[in-house]
């Protein structure tokens, strides 16, 4: 199996502007992915994704912010060192499609982490299962958000 990248794509009936807010703002991220989030959607800004009562905290660094088209960040830094260039990159590409938006999520960098093969395979499988859960939740949250407006 190839562990280069994970890609997921969905179409939602929401504008790219709304989708951009939902993938880049803490108050929305905590509704479909994490229990809490602390981040500023500014390139180079450090933040955190939080699960449970801080039981699991993932430091992140925002990479690209191009509203309403692109949002990306790095996470899973070796030993939590945000200055280490080895990390996983998550990119949300938002493309207008009809009256909605095509969301393309890509996570890359598994091979570049420097892990032994078994650890790469474990992380990859774990992240595949995670995105298989959270990408549909993103779509469901957007549907609820748009219908409430």
VENURKA-V398039 format. One record per residue. SS is DSSP state (2 for helix, 1 for strand, 0 for the rest). NEAR is the number of other C-alpha atoms within 10 Angstrom. D_LAST is the distance of its C-alpha to the last C-alpha in whole Angstrom. Layout:
# VENURKA-V398039
ss=[SS/SS]
near=[NEAR/NEAR]
d_last=[D_LAST/D_LAST]
This chain:
# VENURKA-V398039
ss=[0/0/0/0/1/1/1/1/1/1/1/1/0/0/0/2/2/2/2/2/2/2/2/2/0/2/2/2/2/2/2/2/0/0/0/1/1/1/0/0/0/0/0/0/0/1/1/1/1/1/1/0/0/0/0/1/1/1/1/1/1/1/1/1/1/1/0/0/0/1/1/1/1/1/1/0/0/2/2/2/0/0/0/0/0/0/0/1/1/1/1/1/1/1/1/1/1/0/0/1/1/1/1/1/1/1/1/1/0/0/2/2/2/0/0/0/2/2/2/2/2/2/2/2/2/2/2/2/2/2/2/2/2/2/2/2/2/2/2/2/2/2/2/2/2/2/2/2/0]
near=[4/8/15/13/16/18/13/15/15/13/16/21/19/21/20/24/14/16/26/22/17/20/22/22/15/21/17/20/20/18/16/20/21/18/17/19/22/17/18/16/24/15/15/15/13/18/20/18/21/19/16/10/9/11/7/13/16/15/20/24/24/22/18/17/19/14/15/17/17/19/24/22/24/24/21/18/19/16/7/13/13/17/10/11/12/19/25/21/20/21/22/24/20/25/17/18/15/10/10/17/22/21/27/17/19/17/22/18/19/23/19/13/17/13/13/9/11/9/13/19/17/11/14/21/13/12/14/17/11/12/19/12/13/15/19/15/15/22/19/13/18/22/14/10/14/14/10/7/5]
d_last=[43/42/40/39/35/32/30/27/24/21/19/15/13/11/12/15/14/11/14/16/14/14/18/19/18/19/16/15/18/19/16/18/21/23/23/23/23/25/25/24/23/27/29/32/30/31/29/28/27/27/28/29/30/32/34/33/32/31/32/30/31/28/30/28/25/24/21/19/22/23/23/26/28/32/32/35/38/41/42/39/40/38/40/42/41/41/37/34/32/28/27/23/24/20/21/19/20/19/16/15/17/20/20/24/25/29/31/34/37/39/42/42/42/46/45/48/47/46/44/42/42/41/38/37/37/35/32/32/31/29/27/27/25/23/22/20/19/17/16/15/13/11/10/9/7/5/6/4/0]
